C-alpha cells in the first residue's frame, strides 16, 4: 500500500534544552558554558555545551552523584529549580546554591511555564493562517497548510530549501512539482517562525516539517540544536524502514512493546510481516487499523488548540514519611495555599472557577464540592475541606496531592481593574501540569528508568510520581501531554495576585 498523498504541511517545533536555556537567560550564562538544571540531588536538563563534554541524558538515570559529574566536567554550572516554602514564598537560586531542606519546601517550575507561554505567544502571533497546538512545555505543533496554500497561489515560493532532509540521497528534490513547492514554502515559514522566537526571546528551537503530526515529531530532533528537518512524502517508506517502532508517537509504551513482542523492529517490518487482518488477530480492529496507517506514515490527527487545562493540581512527596496528623495538616495547608494562588491565576486568564476538590494519597481518594464563585472565601474553604478529607489519609504518609476540577464560568467576570491589582508575579504552574524535561527532549519521547541514589532502586512508569519530588517532576510532561491530548487518538490495544500566606490566613483581622 502506498503512503497517502500529502494534504497538509505540519511542523513540530521543539525548544532546545529548554530548562537550561531559561536559566542561562535569567543568569546571563553564555551558550558555550556547560549548564545542567538540578532538582534536589538529580539532574532534569543538560545543555549542549555539557553534552559536548561527555554528559548526556543517561545521567538523568545514572547512579553518579552530583560530585561525580562535576569531577567529570569541572566547569559544569549547576542551577537548582525554584522552590516555594510553607508561606508561599518562592526562592530562585544562583549557580551552586540549593535549598536547605527538601522537606521544608516544594519545587516550583513556574519560571519555565511562563517562558513557555511567551514562546507560544510568538508562535500564535505569526499568522492567523497557522493553527498552533501546544504539545508540552517545550513543544508545539503547527499546521501551516493554509498559509502555504496562499503563498503558493501568489507564486511566493523560495528557491532554496530551509533545512536538511530526513532521508539522504538524490531523489529529485530540485523538482518543480506541487509537493516540492508546498514543502519549500512550509519549511521557509517554519524557519522564519523559529528565527522570530530567537530574535524576540533569545531561545533556540528545532523543528521537523512533514505531512502530519507523527512524521513531524519523528524527525524534529534530527538536526538539533537550532536546526530543521524536512520529510518529503516520497521519502516516508525509507524513513519507516530505518526508525524503531518505539520511537513513534503512540508506540512508546505498552502498545509498542506488545507489537515488538511479535517480532518486528521497524514500521517497515510490520508491513512485511503482517496484513491488516493479521494485525487484527493480535489487536482490536481499531488498533490494528491505527497501527497499519501509522506504519504507512499516515496520521489524520488534526492540529488544534486544546483550551485551558481541565484540572489544577498541587502535590508533594516526602523523602521521610509523615508520621503525625499535625505534620500532614501542615502540608495540606501549604498545598491549599498553593492551589488557591493558582486558581486566582487561572480565574484571571480564563474567567472560570472550580467546583470540585479532590485529595489523593496512597490508597485514599476523597472529593468535596467547593463554592468557587466567591474568591475571597475560597482560600479558607480549600483549607477546611483539605483538612477534613485529610483525616482519611493513612499514616505514615509518603505523598499527598490536591486537585481542583469541574470548572464553571465566573458569574461576575473580573474587571480589568481587578486583574490589574491581582497577583503579578510569574504564574506558578500546577505541579500536575508541569513537564518532564527529559521526556520531551530530543533524545527521548517516553519516560525512562531512574536510579535513586537514596534507596538504590530503579524507578519506572507510574512509580516515579510517588517516589520523590525529583521523580514527580520527571513525570510531569507526560501528564500535560495527556491533558493537552497530545498523543494520537486511537483505540486501546487488546490485552494479549496578591499572594496570600498561611500566616495571613490564620491571623486576626484589623
Secondary structure as a PSIPRED ss2 file (coil, helix, strand):
# PSIPRED VFORMAT (PSIPRED V4.0)

   1 X C   1.000  0.000  0.000
   2 X C   1.000  0.000  0.000
   3 X C   1.000  0.000  0.000
   4 X C   1.000  0.000  0.000
   5 X C   1.000  0.000  0.000
   6 X C   1.000  0.000  0.000
   7 X C   1.000  0.000  0.000
   8 X C   1.000  0.000  0.000
   9 X C   1.000  0.000  0.000
  10 X E   0.000  0.000  1.000
  11 X E   0.000  0.000  1.000
  12 X E   0.000  0.000  1.000
  13 X E   0.000  0.000  1.000
  14 X E   0.000  0.000  1.000
  15 X E   0.000  0.000  1.000
  16 X C   1.000  0.000  0.000
  17 X C   1.000  0.000  0.000
  18 X H   0.000  1.000  0.000
  19 X H   0.000  1.000  0.000
  20 X H   0.000  1.000  0.000
  21 X H   0.000  1.000  0.000
  22 X H   0.000  1.000  0.000
  23 X H   0.000  1.000  0.000
  24 X H   0.000  1.000  0.000
  25 X H   0.000  1.000  0.000
  26 X H   0.000  1.000  0.000
  27 X H   0.000  1.000  0.000
  28 X C   1.000  0.000  0.000
  29 X C   1.000  0.000  0.000
  30 X C   1.000  0.000  0.000
  31 X C   1.000  0.000  0.000
  32 X C   1.000  0.000  0.000
  33 X C   1.000  0.000  0.000
  34 X C   1.000  0.000  0.000
  35 X E   0.000  0.000  1.000
  36 X E   0.000  0.000  1.000
  37 X E   0.000  0.000  1.000
  38 X E   0.000  0.000  1.000
  39 X E   0.000  0.000  1.000
  40 X C   1.000  0.000  0.000
  41 X C   1.000  0.000  0.000
  42 X E   0.000  0.000  1.000
  43 X E   0.000  0.000  1.000
  44 X E   0.000  0.000  1.000
  45 X E   0.000  0.000  1.000
  46 X E   0.000  0.000  1.000
  47 X C   1.000  0.000  0.000
  48 X H   0.000  1.000  0.000
  49 X H   0.000  1.000  0.000
  50 X H   0.000  1.000  0.000
  51 X H   0.000  1.000  0.000
  52 X C   1.000  0.000  0.000
  53 X C   1.000  0.000  0.000
  54 X C   1.000  0.000  0.000
  55 X C   1.000  0.000  0.000
  56 X C   1.000  0.000  0.000
  57 X H   0.000  1.000  0.000
  58 X H   0.000  1.000  0.000
  59 X H   0.000  1.000  0.000
  60 X H   0.000  1.000  0.000
  61 X C   1.000  0.000  0.000
  62 X C   1.000  0.000  0.000
  63 X C   1.000  0.000  0.000
  64 X C   1.000  0.000  0.000
  65 X C   1.000  0.000  0.000
  66 X H   0.000  1.000  0.000
  67 X H   0.000  1.000  0.000
  68 X H   0.000  1.000  0.000
  69 X H   0.000  1.000  0.000
  70 X H   0.000  1.000  0.000
  71 X H   0.000  1.000  0.000
  72 X H   0.000  1.000  0.000
  73 X C   1.000  0.000  0.000
  74 X C   1.000  0.000  0.000
  75 X C   1.000  0.000  0.000
  76 X C   1.000  0.000  0.000
  77 X E   0.000  0.000  1.000
  78 X E   0.000  0.000  1.000
  79 X E   0.000  0.000  1.000
  80 X E   0.000  0.000  1.000
  81 X C   1.000  0.000  0.000
  82 X E   0.000  0.000  1.000
  83 X E   0.000  0.000  1.000
  84 X E   0.000  0.000  1.000
  85 X E   0.000  0.000  1.000
  86 X C   1.000  0.000  0.000
  87 X C   1.000  0.000  0.000
  88 X C   1.000  0.000  0.000
  89 X C   1.000  0.000  0.000
  90 X E   0.000  0.000  1.000
  91 X E   0.000  0.000  1.000
  92 X C   1.000  0.000  0.000
  93 X C   1.000  0.000  0.000
  94 X C   1.000  0.000  0.000
  95 X C   1.000  0.000  0.000
  96 X C   1.000  0.000  0.000
  97 X C   1.000  0.000  0.000
  98 X C   1.000  0.000  0.000
  99 X C   1.000  0.000  0.000
 100 X C   1.000  0.000  0.000
 101 X C   1.000  0.000  0.000
 102 X H   0.000  1.000  0.000
 103 X H   0.000  1.000  0.000
 104 X H   0.000  1.000  0.000
 105 X E   0.000  0.000  1.000
 106 X E   0.000  0.000  1.000
 107 X E   0.000  0.000  1.000
 108 X E   0.000  0.000  1.000
 109 X C   1.000  0.000  0.000
 110 X H   0.000  1.000  0.000
 111 X H   0.000  1.000  0.000
 112 X H   0.000  1.000  0.000
 113 X H   0.000  1.000  0.000
 114 X H   0.000  1.000  0.000
 115 X H   0.000  1.000  0.000
 116 X H   0.000  1.000  0.000
 117 X H   0.000  1.000  0.000
 118 X H   0.000  1.000  0.000
 119 X H   0.000  1.000  0.000
 120 X H   0.000  1.000  0.000
 121 X H   0.000  1.000  0.000
 122 X H   0.000  1.000  0.000
 123 X H   0.000  1.000  0.000
 124 X H   0.000  1.000  0.000
 125 X H   0.000  1.000  0.000
 126 X C   1.000  0.000  0.000
 127 X C   1.000  0.000  0.000
 128 X C   1.000  0.000  0.000
 129 X C   1.000  0.000  0.000
 130 X C   1.000  0.000  0.000
 131 X E   0.000  0.000  1.000
 132 X E   0.000  0.000  1.000
 133 X E   0.000  0.000  1.000
 134 X E   0.000  0.000  1.000
 135 X E   0.000  0.000  1.000
 136 X E   0.000  0.000  1.000
 137 X C   1.000  0.000  0.000
 138 X C   1.000  0.000  0.000
 139 X E   0.000  0.000  1.000
 140 X E   0.000  0.000  1.000
 141 X E   0.000  0.000  1.000
 142 X E   0.000  0.000  1.000
 143 X E   0.000  0.000  1.000
 144 X C   1.000  0.000  0.000
 145 X H   0.000  1.000  0.000
 146 X H   0.000  1.000  0.000
 147 X H   0.000  1.000  0.000
 148 X H   0.000  1.000  0.000
 149 X H   0.000  1.000  0.000
 150 X H   0.000  1.000  0.000
 151 X H   0.000  1.000  0.000
 152 X H   0.000  1.000  0.000
 153 X H   0.000  1.000  0.000
 154 X C   1.000  0.000  0.000
 155 X C   1.000  0.000  0.000
 156 X C   1.000  0.000  0.000
 157 X C   1.000  0.000  0.000
 158 X C   1.000  0.000  0.000
 159 X C   1.000  0.000  0.000
 160 X C   1.000  0.000  0.000
 161 X C   1.000  0.000  0.000
 162 X C   1.000  0.000  0.000
 163 X C   1.000  0.000  0.000
 164 X E   0.000  0.000  1.000
 165 X E   0.000  0.000  1.000
 166 X C   1.000  0.000  0.000
 167 X C   1.000  0.000  0.000
 168 X C   1.000  0.000  0.000
 169 X C   1.000  0.000  0.000
 170 X C   1.000  0.000  0.000
 171 X C   1.000  0.000  0.000
 172 X C   1.000  0.000  0.000
 173 X C   1.000  0.000  0.000
 174 X C   1.000  0.000  0.000
 175 X C   1.000  0.000  0.000
 176 X C   1.000  0.000  0.000
 177 X C   1.000  0.000  0.000
 178 X H   0.000  1.000  0.000
 179 X H   0.000  1.000  0.000
 180 X H   0.000  1.000  0.000
 181 X H   0.000  1.000  0.000
 182 X H   0.000  1.000  0.000
 183 X H   0.000  1.000  0.000
 184 X H   0.000  1.000  0.000
 185 X H   0.000  1.000  0.000
 186 X H   0.000  1.000  0.000
 187 X H   0.000  1.000  0.000
 188 X H   0.000  1.000  0.000
 189 X H   0.000  1.000  0.000
 190 X H   0.000  1.000  0.000
 191 X H   0.000  1.000  0.000
 192 X H   0.000  1.000  0.000
 193 X H   0.000  1.000  0.000
 194 X H   0.000  1.000  0.000
 195 X H   0.000  1.000  0.000
 196 X H   0.000  1.000  0.000
 197 X H   0.000  1.000  0.000
 198 X H   0.000  1.000  0.000
 199 X H   0.000  1.000  0.000
 200 X H   0.000  1.000  0.000
 201 X H   0.000  1.000  0.000
 202 X C   1.000  0.000  0.000
 203 X C   1.000  0.000  0.000
 204 X C   1.000  0.000  0.000
 205 X E   0.000  0.000  1.000
 206 X E   0.000  0.000  1.000
 207 X E   0.000  0.000  1.000
 208 X E   0.000  0.000  1.000
 209 X E   0.000  0.000  1.000
 210 X E   0.000  0.000  1.000
 211 X C   1.000  0.000  0.000
 212 X C   1.000  0.000  0.000
 213 X H   0.000  1.000  0.000
 214 X H   0.000  1.000  0.000
 215 X H   0.000  1.000  0.000
 216 X H   0.000  1.000  0.000
 217 X H   0.000  1.000  0.000
 218 X H   0.000  1.000  0.000
 219 X H   0.000  1.000  0.000
 220 X C   1.000  0.000  0.000
 221 X C   1.000  0.000  0.000
 222 X C   1.000  0.000  0.000
 223 X C   1.000  0.000  0.000
 224 X C   1.000  0.000  0.000
 225 X C   1.000  0.000  0.000
 226 X C   1.000  0.000  0.000
 227 X C   1.000  0.000  0.000
 228 X E   0.000  0.000  1.000
 229 X E   0.000  0.000  1.000
 230 X E   0.000  0.000  1.000
 231 X C   1.000  0.000  0.000
 232 X C   1.000  0.000  0.000
 233 X H   0.000  1.000  0.000
 234 X H   0.000  1.000  0.000
 235 X H   0.000  1.000  0.000
 236 X H   0.000  1.000  0.000
 237 X H   0.000  1.000  0.000
 238 X H   0.000  1.000  0.000
 239 X H   0.000  1.000  0.000
 240 X H   0.000  1.000  0.000
 241 X C   1.000  0.000  0.000
 242 X C   1.000  0.000  0.000
 243 X C   1.000  0.000  0.000
 244 X E   0.000  0.000  1.000
 245 X H   0.000  1.000  0.000
 246 X H   0.000  1.000  0.000
 247 X H   0.000  1.000  0.000
 248 X C   1.000  0.000  0.000
 249 X C   1.000  0.000  0.000
 250 X C   1.000  0.000  0.000
 251 X C   1.000  0.000  0.000
 252 X C   1.000  0.000  0.000
 253 X C   1.000  0.000  0.000
 254 X H   0.000  1.000  0.000
 255 X H   0.000  1.000  0.000
 256 X H   0.000  1.000  0.000
 257 X H   0.000  1.000  0.000
 258 X H   0.000  1.000  0.000
 259 X H   0.000  1.000  0.000
 260 X H   0.000  1.000  0.000
 261 X C   1.000  0.000  0.000
 262 X C   1.000  0.000  0.000
 263 X C   1.000  0.000  0.000
 264 X C   1.000  0.000  0.000
 265 X C   1.000  0.000  0.000
 266 X E   0.000  0.000  1.000
 267 X H   0.000  1.000  0.000
 268 X H   0.000  1.000  0.000
 269 X H   0.000  1.000  0.000
 270 X H   0.000  1.000  0.000
 271 X H   0.000  1.000  0.000
 272 X H   0.000  1.000  0.000
 273 X H   0.000  1.000  0.000
 274 X C   1.000  0.000  0.000
 275 X C   1.000  0.000  0.000
 276 X H   0.000  1.000  0.000
 277 X H   0.000  1.000  0.000
 278 X H   0.000  1.000  0.000
 279 X H   0.000  1.000  0.000
 280 X H   0.000  1.000  0.000
 281 X C   1.000  0.000  0.000
 282 X C   1.000  0.000  0.000
 283 X C   1.000  0.000  0.000
 284 X C   1.000  0.000  0.000
 285 X H   0.000  1.000  0.000
 286 X H   0.000  1.000  0.000
 287 X H   0.000  1.000  0.000
 288 X H   0.000  1.000  0.000
 289 X H   0.000  1.000  0.000
 290 X H   0.000  1.000  0.000
 291 X H   0.000  1.000  0.000
 292 X H   0.000  1.000  0.000
 293 X H   0.000  1.000  0.000
 294 X H   0.000  1.000  0.000
 295 X H   0.000  1.000  0.000
 296 X C   1.000  0.000  0.000
 297 X C   1.000  0.000  0.000
 298 X C   1.000  0.000  0.000
 299 X C   1.000  0.000  0.000
 300 X C   1.000  0.000  0.000
 301 X C   1.000  0.000  0.000
 302 X C   1.000  0.000  0.000
 303 X C   1.000  0.000  0.000
 304 X C   1.000  0.000  0.000
 305 X C   1.000  0.000  0.000
 306 X C   1.000  0.000  0.000
 307 X C   1.000  0.000  0.000
 308 X C   1.000  0.000  0.000
 309 X C   1.000  0.000  0.000
 310 X C   1.000  0.000  0.000
 311 X C   1.000  0.000  0.000
 312 X E   0.000  0.000  1.000
 313 X E   0.000  0.000  1.000
 314 X E   0.000  0.000  1.000
 315 X E   0.000  0.000  1.000
 316 X E   0.000  0.000  1.000
 317 X E   0.000  0.000  1.000
 318 X E   0.000  0.000  1.000
 319 X E   0.000  0.000  1.000
 320 X E   0.000  0.000  1.000
 321 X E   0.000  0.000  1.000
 322 X E   0.000  0.000  1.000
 323 X C   1.000  0.000  0.000
 324 X C   1.000  0.000  0.000
 325 X H   0.000  1.000  0.000
 326 X H   0.000  1.000  0.000
 327 X H   0.000  1.000  0.000
 328 X H   0.000  1.000  0.000
 329 X H   0.000  1.000  0.000
 330 X H   0.000  1.000  0.000
 331 X H   0.000  1.000  0.000
 332 X H   0.000  1.000  0.000
 333 X H   0.000  1.000  0.000
 334 X H   0.000  1.000  0.000
 335 X H   0.000  1.000  0.000
 336 X H   0.000  1.000  0.000
 337 X H   0.000  1.000  0.000
 338 X H   0.000  1.000  0.000
 339 X H   0.000  1.000  0.000
 340 X H   0.000  1.000  0.000
 341 X H   0.000  1.000  0.000
 342 X H   0.000  1.000  0.000
 343 X H   0.000  1.000  0.000
 344 X H   0.000  1.000  0.000
 345 X H   0.000  1.000  0.000
 346 X H   0.000  1.000  0.000
 347 X H   0.000  1.000  0.000
 348 X H   0.000  1.000  0.000
 349 X H   0.000  1.000  0.000
 350 X H   0.000  1.000  0.000
 351 X C   1.000  0.000  0.000
 352 X E   0.000  0.000  1.000
 353 X E   0.000  0.000  1.000
 354 X C   1.000  0.000  0.000
 355 X C   1.000  0.000  0.000
 356 X E   0.000  0.000  1.000
 357 X E   0.000  0.000  1.000
 358 X E   0.000  0.000  1.000
 359 X E   0.000  0.000  1.000
 360 X E   0.000  0.000  1.000
 361 X E   0.000  0.000  1.000
 362 X C   1.000  0.000  0.000
 363 X C   1.000  0.000  0.000
 364 X E   0.000  0.000  1.000
 365 X E   0.000  0.000  1.000
 366 X E   0.000  0.000  1.000
 367 X E   0.000  0.000  1.000
 368 X E   0.000  0.000  1.000
 369 X E   0.000  0.000  1.000
 370 X C   1.000  0.000  0.000
 371 X C   1.000  0.000  0.000
 372 X C   1.000  0.000  0.000
 373 X C   1.000  0.000  0.000
 374 X C   1.000  0.000  0.000
 375 X H   0.000  1.000  0.000
 376 X H   0.000  1.000  0.000
 377 X H   0.000  1.000  0.000
 378 X H   0.000  1.000  0.000
 379 X H   0.000  1.000  0.000
 380 X H   0.000  1.000  0.000
 381 X H   0.000  1.000  0.000
 382 X H   0.000  1.000  0.000
 383 X H   0.000  1.000  0.000
 384 X H   0.000  1.000  0.000
 385 X H   0.000  1.000  0.000
 386 X H   0.000  1.000  0.000
 387 X H   0.000  1.000  0.000
 388 X H   0.000  1.000  0.000
 389 X H   0.000  1.000  0.000
 390 X H   0.000  1.000  0.000
 391 X C   1.000  0.000  0.000
 392 X C   1.000  0.000  0.000
 393 X C   1.000  0.000  0.000
 394 X C   1.000  0.000  0.000
 395 X C   1.000  0.000  0.000
 396 X C   1.000  0.000  0.000
 397 X E   0.000  0.000  1.000
 398 X E   0.000  0.000  1.000
 399 X E   0.000  0.000  1.000
 400 X E   0.000  0.000  1.000
 401 X E   0.000  0.000  1.000
 402 X E   0.000  0.000  1.000
 403 X E   0.000  0.000  1.000
 404 X E   0.000  0.000  1.000
 405 X E   0.000  0.000  1.000
 406 X C   1.000  0.000  0.000
 407 X C   1.000  0.000  0.000
 408 X E   0.000  0.000  1.000
 409 X E   0.000  0.000  1.000
 410 X C   1.000  0.000  0.000
 411 X C   1.000  0.000  0.000
 412 X C   1.000  0.000  0.000
 413 X C   1.000  0.000  0.000
 414 X C   1.000  0.000  0.000
 415 X C   1.000  0.000  0.000
 416 X H   0.000  1.000  0.000
 417 X H   0.000  1.000  0.000
 418 X H   0.000  1.000  0.000
 419 X H   0.000  1.000  0.000
 420 X H   0.000  1.000  0.000
 421 X H   0.000  1.000  0.000
 422 X C   1.000  0.000  0.000
 423 X C   1.000  0.000  0.000
 424 X C   1.000  0.000  0.000
 425 X C   1.000  0.000  0.000
 426 X C   1.000  0.000  0.000
 427 X C   1.000  0.000  0.000
 428 X C   1.000  0.000  0.000
 429 X C   1.000  0.000  0.000
 430 X C   1.000  0.000  0.000
 431 X H   0.000  1.000  0.000
 432 X H   0.000  1.000  0.000
 433 X H   0.000  1.000  0.000
 434 X C   1.000  0.000  0.000
 435 X C   1.000  0.000  0.000
 436 X C   1.000  0.000  0.000
 437 X C   1.000  0.000  0.000
 438 X C   1.000  0.000  0.000
 439 X C   1.000  0.000  0.000
 440 X C   1.000  0.000  0.000
 441 X C   1.000  0.000  0.000
 442 X C   1.000  0.000  0.000
 443 X C   1.000  0.000  0.000
 444 X C   1.000  0.000  0.000
 445 X C   1.000  0.000  0.000
 446 X C   1.000  0.000  0.000
 447 X C   1.000  0.000  0.000
 448 X C   1.000  0.000  0.000
 449 X C   1.000  0.000  0.000
 450 X E   0.000  0.000  1.000
 451 X E   0.000  0.000  1.000
 452 X C   1.000  0.000  0.000
 453 X C   1.000  0.000  0.000
 454 X C   1.000  0.000  0.000
 455 X C   1.000  0.000  0.000
 456 X C   1.000  0.000  0.000
 457 X C   1.000  0.000  0.000
 458 X E   0.000  0.000  1.000
 459 X E   0.000  0.000  1.000
 460 X C   1.000  0.000  0.000
 461 X C   1.000  0.000  0.000
 462 X C   1.000  0.000  0.000
 463 X H   0.000  1.000  0.000
 464 X H   0.000  1.000  0.000
 465 X H   0.000  1.000  0.000
 466 X H   0.000  1.000  0.000
 467 X H   0.000  1.000  0.000
 468 X C   1.000  0.000  0.000
 469 X H   0.000  1.000  0.000
 470 X H   0.000  1.000  0.000
 471 X H   0.000  1.000  0.000
 472 X H   0.000  1.000  0.000
 473 X H   0.000  1.000  0.000
 474 X C   1.000  0.000  0.000
 475 X C   1.000  0.000  0.000
 476 X H   0.000  1.000  0.000
 477 X H   0.000  1.000  0.000
 478 X H   0.000  1.000  0.000
 479 X H   0.000  1.000  0.000
 480 X H   0.000  1.000  0.000
 481 X H   0.000  1.000  0.000
 482 X H   0.000  1.000  0.000
 483 X H   0.000  1.000  0.000
 484 X C   1.000  0.000  0.000
 485 X C   1.000  0.000  0.000
 486 X C   1.000  0.000  0.000
 487 X C   1.000  0.000  0.000
 488 X C   1.000  0.000  0.000
 489 X C   1.000  0.000  0.000
 490 X C   1.000  0.000  0.000
 491 X C   1.000  0.000  0.000
 492 X C   1.000  0.000  0.000
 493 X C   1.000  0.000  0.000
 494 X C   1.000  0.000  0.000
 495 X C   1.000  0.000  0.000
 496 X C   1.000  0.000  0.000
 497 X C   1.000  0.000  0.000
 498 X C   1.000  0.000  0.000
 499 X C   1.000  0.000  0.000
 500 X C   1.000  0.000  0.000
 501 X C   1.000  0.000  0.000
 502 X H   0.000  1.000  0.000
 503 X H   0.000  1.000  0.000
 504 X H   0.000  1.000  0.000
 505 X H   0.000  1.000  0.000
 506 X H   0.000  1.000  0.000
 507 X C   1.000  0.000  0.000
 508 X C   1.000  0.000  0.000
 509 X C   1.000  0.000  0.000
 510 X C   1.000  0.000  0.000
